[in-house]
Amino acid sequence: GMGGRPVTLVGFGLGARLVLKCLVHLSTLGEAGRGVVETAACLGTPAGASREEWAAAASVCAHRLINGYMANDWVLSLVYRSSSLKRRIAGLHPVETLPDVTGQPAARLE
């Protein structure tokens, strides 16, 4: 086992989408899904920026959930928008104001 220590998850691109989906799944497990993840960073996430999905993901992060985005990522903009009807993409924009989600322009990640 992991000795009960929380983990930090970092994903970029499709890896960030996977991290986000795993966090959302953990949120459906109730208390069993909490305490596993301390911090998660999703960078350039090709996923919608829905408040509900990100709030669910943030609910299982003990410390914080970071949405690293770059507004001028034209590859993400072109590829994702051509395959999805969603207007707001997490990798291109901050998620709507949520207290548990830190939006960081990618050039300023610390």
SEVEX-150339 format. One record per atom (N, C-alpha, C): residue number from 0; residue in three letters; atom name; x negated, y negated, z. Coordinates in Angstrom, 2 decimals, always signed. Example, Ala and Ser with C-alpha at 12.3 -4.5 7.8 and 13.67 -1.06 7.14 Angstrom:
BEGIN
REC,0,ALA,N,-13.19,+5.69,+7.80
REC,0,ALA,CA,-12.30,+4.50,+7.80
REC,0,ALA,C,-13.20,+3.30,+7.80
REC,1,SER,N,-12.85,+2.25,+7.08
REC,1,SER,CA,-13.67,+1.06,+7.14
REC,1,SER,C,-12.90,-0.03,+7.87
END
This chain:
BEGIN
REC,0,GLY,N,-0.80,+1.18,+0.00
REC,0,GLY,CA,+0.00,+0.00,+0.00
REC,0,GLY,C,-0.85,-1.24,+0.00
REC,1,MET,N,-0.19,-2.35,+0.11
REC,1,MET,CA,-0.87,-3.64,+0.10
REC,1,MET,C,-1.08,-4.17,+1.50
REC,2,GLY,N,-0.72,-3.41,+2.50
REC,2,GLY,CA,-0.92,-3.87,+3.86
REC,2,GLY,C,+0.04,-4.98,+4.25
REC,3,GLY,N,+1.12,-5.14,+3.52
REC,3,GLY,CA,+2.12,-6.13,+3.88
REC,3,GLY,C,+1.74,-7.56,+3.55
REC,4,ARG,N,+0.65,-7.76,+2.81
REC,4,ARG,CA,+0.24,-9.13,+2.46
REC,4,ARG,C,+0.94,-9.57,+1.19
REC,5,PRO,N,+1.41,-10.81,+1.16
REC,5,PRO,CA,+2.06,-11.32,-0.05
REC,5,PRO,C,+1.04,-11.53,-1.17
REC,6,VAL,N,+1.51,-11.52,-2.39
REC,6,VAL,CA,+0.64,-11.67,-3.55
REC,6,VAL,C,+0.90,-13.00,-4.24
REC,7,THR,N,-0.05,-13.40,-5.09
REC,7,THR,CA,+0.09,-14.55,-5.96
REC,7,THR,C,+0.17,-14.03,-7.38
REC,8,LEU,N,+1.17,-14.49,-8.12
REC,8,LEU,CA,+1.34,-14.07,-9.51
REC,8,LEU,C,+1.09,-15.25,-10.42
REC,9,VAL,N,+0.32,-15.02,-11.49
REC,9,VAL,CA,+0.05,-16.06,-12.48
REC,9,VAL,C,+0.29,-15.45,-13.85
REC,10,GLY,N,+1.09,-16.14,-14.65
REC,10,GLY,CA,+1.34,-15.67,-16.00
REC,10,GLY,C,+1.30,-16.81,-16.98
REC,11,PHE,N,+0.82,-16.51,-18.19
REC,11,PHE,CA,+0.77,-17.49,-19.26
REC,11,PHE,C,+1.52,-16.94,-20.47
REC,12,GLY,N,+2.34,-17.75,-21.09
REC,12,GLY,CA,+3.08,-17.31,-22.28
REC,12,GLY,C,+4.05,-16.20,-21.93
REC,13,LEU,N,+3.98,-15.10,-22.65
REC,13,LEU,CA,+4.88,-13.98,-22.37
REC,13,LEU,C,+4.66,-13.41,-20.98
REC,14,GLY,N,+3.42,-13.50,-20.48
REC,14,GLY,CA,+3.15,-13.07,-19.11
REC,14,GLY,C,+3.92,-13.91,-18.10
REC,15,ALA,N,+4.07,-15.20,-18.38
REC,15,ALA,CA,+4.84,-16.09,-17.51
REC,15,ALA,C,+6.32,-15.72,-17.55
REC,16,ARG,N,+6.80,-15.35,-18.72
REC,16,ARG,CA,+8.19,-14.92,-18.85
REC,16,ARG,C,+8.42,-13.66,-18.02
REC,17,LEU,N,+7.45,-12.74,-18.07
REC,17,LEU,CA,+7.54,-11.50,-17.29
REC,17,LEU,C,+7.56,-11.81,-15.79
REC,18,VAL,N,+6.68,-12.70,-15.34
REC,18,VAL,CA,+6.65,-13.10,-13.92
REC,18,VAL,C,+8.00,-13.67,-13.52
REC,19,LEU,N,+8.56,-14.57,-14.34
REC,19,LEU,CA,+9.84,-15.18,-14.04
REC,19,LEU,C,+10.94,-14.13,-13.93
REC,20,LYS,N,+11.00,-13.20,-14.87
REC,20,LYS,CA,+12.02,-12.15,-14.86
REC,20,LYS,C,+11.86,-11.24,-13.64
REC,21,CYS,N,+10.64,-10.94,-13.25
REC,21,CYS,CA,+10.39,-10.11,-12.05
REC,21,CYS,C,+10.86,-10.84,-10.79
REC,22,LEU,N,+10.60,-12.13,-10.71
REC,22,LEU,CA,+11.05,-12.90,-9.55
REC,22,LEU,C,+12.58,-12.94,-9.48
REC,23,VAL,N,+13.22,-13.12,-10.62
REC,23,VAL,CA,+14.69,-13.12,-10.65
REC,23,VAL,C,+15.21,-11.76,-10.19
REC,24,HIS,N,+14.56,-10.68,-10.64
REC,24,HIS,CA,+14.99,-9.35,-10.21
REC,24,HIS,C,+14.80,-9.18,-8.70
REC,25,LEU,N,+13.66,-9.63,-8.18
REC,25,LEU,CA,+13.44,-9.55,-6.73
REC,25,LEU,C,+14.54,-10.28,-5.97
REC,26,SER,N,+15.02,-11.39,-6.53
REC,26,SER,CA,+16.07,-12.16,-5.85
REC,26,SER,C,+17.38,-11.38,-5.75
REC,27,THR,N,+17.60,-10.43,-6.65
REC,27,THR,CA,+18.83,-9.63,-6.60
REC,27,THR,C,+18.76,-8.55,-5.53
REC,28,LEU,N,+17.58,-8.32,-4.97
REC,28,LEU,CA,+17.40,-7.27,-3.95
REC,28,LEU,C,+17.65,-7.77,-2.54
REC,29,GLY,N,+17.97,-9.05,-2.40
REC,29,GLY,CA,+18.23,-9.61,-1.07
REC,29,GLY,C,+16.96,-9.64,-0.24
REC,30,GLU,N,+17.07,-9.26,+1.01
REC,30,GLU,CA,+15.92,-9.30,+1.93
REC,30,GLU,C,+14.77,-8.40,+1.48
REC,31,ALA,N,+15.08,-7.31,+0.81
REC,31,ALA,CA,+14.02,-6.40,+0.33
REC,31,ALA,C,+13.13,-7.08,-0.70
REC,32,GLY,N,+13.64,-8.09,-1.38
REC,32,GLY,CA,+12.85,-8.79,-2.40
REC,32,GLY,C,+12.05,-9.96,-1.86
REC,33,ARG,N,+12.21,-10.26,-0.59
REC,33,ARG,CA,+11.51,-11.40,+0.01
REC,33,ARG,C,+10.24,-10.94,+0.72
REC,34,GLY,N,+9.26,-11.83,+0.77
REC,34,GLY,CA,+8.03,-11.54,+1.48
REC,34,GLY,C,+6.97,-10.83,+0.65
REC,35,VAL,N,+7.26,-10.57,-0.61
REC,35,VAL,CA,+6.31,-9.90,-1.49
REC,35,VAL,C,+5.42,-10.92,-2.19
REC,36,VAL,N,+6.01,-12.02,-2.63
REC,36,VAL,CA,+5.30,-13.03,-3.41
REC,36,VAL,C,+5.13,-14.30,-2.59
REC,37,GLU,N,+3.88,-14.75,-2.47
REC,37,GLU,CA,+3.63,-16.01,-1.78
REC,37,GLU,C,+3.78,-17.18,-2.75
REC,38,THR,N,+3.05,-17.13,-3.85
REC,38,THR,CA,+3.06,-18.19,-4.85
REC,38,THR,C,+3.12,-17.56,-6.23
REC,39,ALA,N,+3.83,-18.19,-7.14
REC,39,ALA,CA,+3.85,-17.75,-8.53
REC,39,ALA,C,+3.66,-18.97,-9.42
REC,40,ALA,N,+2.86,-18.79,-10.47
REC,40,ALA,CA,+2.64,-19.86,-11.45
REC,40,ALA,C,+3.00,-19.34,-12.83
REC,41,CYS,N,+3.94,-20.01,-13.45
REC,41,CYS,CA,+4.37,-19.67,-14.81
REC,41,CYS,C,+3.91,-20.80,-15.72
REC,42,LEU,N,+3.00,-20.49,-16.63
REC,42,LEU,CA,+2.38,-21.50,-17.47
REC,42,LEU,C,+2.78,-21.28,-18.93
REC,43,GLY,N,+3.31,-22.30,-19.57
REC,43,GLY,CA,+3.71,-22.19,-20.97
REC,43,GLY,C,+4.77,-21.13,-21.17
REC,44,THR,N,+5.76,-21.11,-20.30
REC,44,THR,CA,+6.77,-20.05,-20.28
REC,44,THR,C,+7.75,-20.17,-21.45
REC,45,PRO,N,+7.82,-19.15,-22.32
REC,45,PRO,CA,+8.79,-19.16,-23.39
REC,45,PRO,C,+10.14,-18.65,-22.88
REC,46,ALA,N,+10.76,-19.43,-22.03
REC,46,ALA,CA,+12.06,-19.07,-21.44
REC,46,ALA,C,+12.83,-20.36,-21.21
REC,47,GLY,N,+14.12,-20.23,-21.09
REC,47,GLY,CA,+14.96,-21.39,-20.82
REC,47,GLY,C,+14.61,-22.01,-19.48
REC,48,ALA,N,+14.98,-23.25,-19.33
REC,48,ALA,CA,+14.70,-23.98,-18.09
REC,48,ALA,C,+15.98,-24.09,-17.26
REC,49,SER,N,+16.75,-23.01,-17.20
REC,49,SER,CA,+18.01,-23.08,-16.46
REC,49,SER,C,+17.76,-23.20,-14.97
REC,50,ARG,N,+18.48,-24.12,-14.38
REC,50,ARG,CA,+18.35,-24.38,-12.94
REC,50,ARG,C,+18.63,-23.12,-12.13
REC,51,GLU,N,+19.65,-22.37,-12.50
REC,51,GLU,CA,+20.06,-21.18,-11.75
REC,51,GLU,C,+18.96,-20.11,-11.74
REC,52,GLU,N,+18.38,-19.86,-12.92
REC,52,GLU,CA,+17.35,-18.83,-13.02
REC,52,GLU,C,+16.11,-19.21,-12.21
REC,53,TRP,N,+15.68,-20.46,-12.33
REC,53,TRP,CA,+14.49,-20.89,-11.60
REC,53,TRP,C,+14.74,-20.98,-10.11
REC,54,ALA,N,+15.95,-21.33,-9.70
REC,54,ALA,CA,+16.28,-21.37,-8.27
REC,54,ALA,C,+16.24,-19.96,-7.70
REC,55,ALA,N,+16.76,-18.98,-8.45
REC,55,ALA,CA,+16.71,-17.59,-7.99
REC,55,ALA,C,+15.27,-17.13,-7.87
REC,56,ALA,N,+14.44,-17.45,-8.85
REC,56,ALA,CA,+13.03,-17.05,-8.82
REC,56,ALA,C,+12.31,-17.70,-7.65
REC,57,ALA,N,+12.57,-18.98,-7.42
REC,57,ALA,CA,+11.91,-19.70,-6.32
REC,57,ALA,C,+12.32,-19.17,-4.96
REC,58,SER,N,+13.51,-18.61,-4.86
REC,58,SER,CA,+14.01,-18.14,-3.56
REC,58,SER,C,+13.20,-16.99,-2.98
REC,59,VAL,N,+12.43,-16.29,-3.81
REC,59,VAL,CA,+11.63,-15.17,-3.29
REC,59,VAL,C,+10.16,-15.53,-3.13
REC,60,CYS,N,+9.78,-16.76,-3.46
REC,60,CYS,CA,+8.40,-17.21,-3.28
REC,60,CYS,C,+8.27,-17.87,-1.91
REC,61,ALA,N,+7.42,-17.31,-1.08
REC,61,ALA,CA,+7.27,-17.84,+0.28
REC,61,ALA,C,+6.70,-19.25,+0.29
REC,62,HIS,N,+5.79,-19.55,-0.64
REC,62,HIS,CA,+5.16,-20.87,-0.65
REC,62,HIS,C,+5.72,-21.75,-1.75
REC,63,ARG,N,+5.47,-21.40,-3.01
REC,63,ARG,CA,+6.01,-22.21,-4.10
REC,63,ARG,C,+5.99,-21.48,-5.42
REC,64,LEU,N,+6.79,-21.99,-6.34
REC,64,LEU,CA,+6.84,-21.54,-7.72
REC,64,LEU,C,+6.45,-22.72,-8.58
REC,65,ILE,N,+5.47,-22.52,-9.44
REC,65,ILE,CA,+4.96,-23.60,-10.29
REC,65,ILE,C,+5.39,-23.35,-11.73
REC,66,ASN,N,+5.96,-24.37,-12.35
REC,66,ASN,CA,+6.26,-24.35,-13.77
REC,66,ASN,C,+5.24,-25.26,-14.45
REC,67,GLY,N,+4.21,-24.66,-15.04
REC,67,GLY,CA,+3.21,-25.43,-15.78
REC,67,GLY,C,+3.69,-25.60,-17.21
REC,68,TYR,N,+3.86,-26.84,-17.63
REC,68,TYR,CA,+4.39,-27.09,-18.97
REC,68,TYR,C,+3.52,-28.08,-19.72
REC,69,MET,N,+3.62,-28.05,-21.03
REC,69,MET,CA,+2.89,-28.98,-21.87
REC,69,MET,C,+3.85,-29.47,-22.96
REC,70,ALA,N,+4.29,-30.69,-22.84
REC,70,ALA,CA,+5.31,-31.23,-23.73
REC,70,ALA,C,+4.89,-31.22,-25.20
REC,71,ASN,N,+3.60,-31.24,-25.48
REC,71,ASN,CA,+3.15,-31.29,-26.87
REC,71,ASN,C,+2.66,-29.93,-27.38
REC,72,ASP,N,+3.11,-28.83,-26.81
REC,72,ASP,CA,+2.75,-27.49,-27.30
REC,72,ASP,C,+3.63,-27.18,-28.51
REC,73,TRP,N,+3.16,-27.55,-29.68
REC,73,TRP,CA,+3.97,-27.42,-30.88
REC,73,TRP,C,+4.17,-25.97,-31.29
REC,74,VAL,N,+3.23,-25.08,-30.97
REC,74,VAL,CA,+3.41,-23.67,-31.31
REC,74,VAL,C,+4.57,-23.08,-30.52
REC,75,LEU,N,+4.59,-23.32,-29.21
REC,75,LEU,CA,+5.69,-22.83,-28.38
REC,75,LEU,C,+7.01,-23.44,-28.86
REC,76,SER,N,+6.99,-24.71,-29.14
REC,76,SER,CA,+8.20,-25.39,-29.59
REC,76,SER,C,+8.74,-24.78,-30.87
REC,77,LEU,N,+7.89,-24.58,-31.83
REC,77,LEU,CA,+8.31,-24.05,-33.13
REC,77,LEU,C,+8.76,-22.60,-33.03
REC,78,VAL,N,+7.96,-21.76,-32.42
REC,78,VAL,CA,+8.26,-20.33,-32.37
REC,78,VAL,C,+9.47,-20.04,-31.49
REC,79,TYR,N,+9.52,-20.60,-30.29
REC,79,TYR,CA,+10.62,-20.28,-29.39
REC,79,TYR,C,+11.93,-20.88,-29.87
REC,80,ARG,N,+11.90,-22.11,-30.31
REC,80,ARG,CA,+13.14,-22.75,-30.76
REC,80,ARG,C,+13.70,-22.11,-32.02
REC,81,SER,N,+12.84,-21.51,-32.83
REC,81,SER,CA,+13.34,-20.86,-34.04
REC,81,SER,C,+14.06,-19.54,-33.71
REC,82,SER,N,+13.80,-18.99,-32.52
REC,82,SER,CA,+14.42,-17.71,-32.16
REC,82,SER,C,+15.44,-17.83,-31.03
REC,83,SER,N,+15.71,-19.04,-30.56
REC,83,SER,CA,+16.62,-19.23,-29.44
REC,83,SER,C,+17.45,-20.49,-29.64
REC,84,LEU,N,+18.65,-20.47,-29.10
REC,84,LEU,CA,+19.52,-21.63,-29.18
REC,84,LEU,C,+19.35,-22.57,-27.98
REC,85,LYS,N,+18.51,-22.18,-27.03
REC,85,LYS,CA,+18.31,-23.01,-25.84
REC,85,LYS,C,+17.56,-24.28,-26.20
REC,86,ARG,N,+18.01,-25.38,-25.66
REC,86,ARG,CA,+17.37,-26.67,-25.96
REC,86,ARG,C,+16.17,-26.94,-25.05
REC,87,ARG,N,+16.30,-26.64,-23.77
REC,87,ARG,CA,+15.22,-26.92,-22.83
REC,87,ARG,C,+14.42,-25.66,-22.58
REC,88,ILE,N,+13.13,-25.77,-22.80
REC,88,ILE,CA,+12.23,-24.64,-22.65
REC,88,ILE,C,+11.29,-24.96,-21.49
REC,89,ALA,N,+11.16,-24.02,-20.57
REC,89,ALA,CA,+10.36,-24.27,-19.36
REC,89,ALA,C,+8.91,-24.62,-19.68
REC,90,GLY,N,+8.34,-24.03,-20.72
REC,90,GLY,CA,+6.95,-24.31,-21.07
REC,90,GLY,C,+6.72,-25.67,-21.70
REC,91,LEU,N,+7.83,-26.36,-22.04
REC,91,LEU,CA,+7.71,-27.67,-22.68
REC,91,LEU,C,+8.22,-28.82,-21.81
REC,92,HIS,N,+9.03,-28.49,-20.80
REC,92,HIS,CA,+9.67,-29.51,-19.97
REC,92,HIS,C,+9.67,-29.08,-18.51
REC,93,PRO,N,+9.79,-30.03,-17.61
REC,93,PRO,CA,+10.01,-29.65,-16.21
REC,93,PRO,C,+11.40,-29.03,-16.07
REC,94,VAL,N,+11.54,-28.14,-15.11
REC,94,VAL,CA,+12.84,-27.59,-14.78
REC,94,VAL,C,+13.61,-28.67,-14.05
REC,95,GLU,N,+14.93,-28.69,-14.19
REC,95,GLU,CA,+15.73,-29.68,-13.47
REC,95,GLU,C,+15.27,-29.72,-12.01
REC,96,THR,N,+15.38,-30.86,-11.40
REC,96,THR,CA,+14.89,-31.06,-10.05
REC,96,THR,C,+15.35,-29.98,-9.09
REC,97,LEU,N,+14.40,-29.22,-8.60
REC,97,LEU,CA,+14.65,-28.20,-7.59
REC,97,LEU,C,+13.58,-28.36,-6.52
REC,98,PRO,N,+13.95,-28.35,-5.26
REC,98,PRO,CA,+12.95,-28.57,-4.20
REC,98,PRO,C,+11.89,-27.48,-4.12
REC,99,ASP,N,+12.21,-26.25,-4.58
REC,99,ASP,CA,+11.26,-25.15,-4.44
REC,99,ASP,C,+10.47,-24.86,-5.71
REC,100,VAL,N,+10.64,-25.67,-6.75
REC,100,VAL,CA,+9.90,-25.47,-7.99
REC,100,VAL,C,+9.05,-26.71,-8.25
REC,101,THR,N,+7.74,-26.50,-8.35
REC,101,THR,CA,+6.82,-27.59,-8.62
REC,101,THR,C,+6.59,-27.66,-10.12
REC,102,GLY,N,+6.98,-28.76,-10.75
REC,102,GLY,CA,+6.72,-28.95,-12.17
REC,102,GLY,C,+5.40,-29.67,-12.35
REC,103,GLN,N,+4.51,-29.09,-13.12
REC,103,GLN,CA,+3.20,-29.70,-13.33
REC,103,GLN,C,+2.88,-29.75,-14.81
REC,104,PRO,N,+2.62,-30.95,-15.34
REC,104,PRO,CA,+2.08,-30.97,-16.69
REC,104,PRO,C,+0.78,-30.17,-16.70
REC,105,ALA,N,+0.58,-29.35,-17.71
REC,105,ALA,CA,-0.56,-28.42,-17.71
REC,105,ALA,C,-1.91,-29.12,-17.57
REC,106,ALA,N,-2.04,-30.32,-18.05
REC,106,ALA,CA,-3.32,-31.03,-17.93
REC,106,ALA,C,-3.62,-31.42,-16.49
REC,107,ARG,N,-2.62,-31.35,-15.59
REC,107,ARG,CA,-2.82,-31.79,-14.21
REC,107,ARG,C,-2.75,-30.67,-13.21
REC,108,LEU,N,-2.80,-29.42,-13.64
REC,108,LEU,CA,-2.70,-28.32,-12.67
REC,108,LEU,C,-3.88,-28.33,-11.73
REC,109,GLU,N,-3.57,-28.18,-10.46
REC,109,GLU,CA,-4.62,-28.19,-9.42
REC,109,GLU,C,-4.60,-26.91,-8.65
END
